[in-house]
Amino acid sequence: MTIPEMLGQSGLLTVLGMGVVFSFLIILIGVMKLLELFVRAMGLDKEETSASPAAAPAASTGQNQAIVAAIAAAINDKQK
């Protein structure tokens, strides 16, 4: 096999590979658009509100205060 033949085959393989990837991406975008339409039609994109998310910030506030206290104690120990 000569060098020009190998270059021709490698060019063909490159174009074929890029075509396959491009085609897959186009199909993926189409499927995602169809899924978006399905989710919106079924009303699944609405978030449900409940009492649980409201309780989460209160717990994290207590954790934040504990973290701040631990950092302050570590800085105080380091300065002594």
Secondary structure as GFF3:
##gff-version 3
##sequence-region A 1 80
A	DSSP	alpha_helix	3	42	.	.	.	ID=ss1
A	DSSP	alpha_helix	52	79	.	.	.	ID=ss2
###
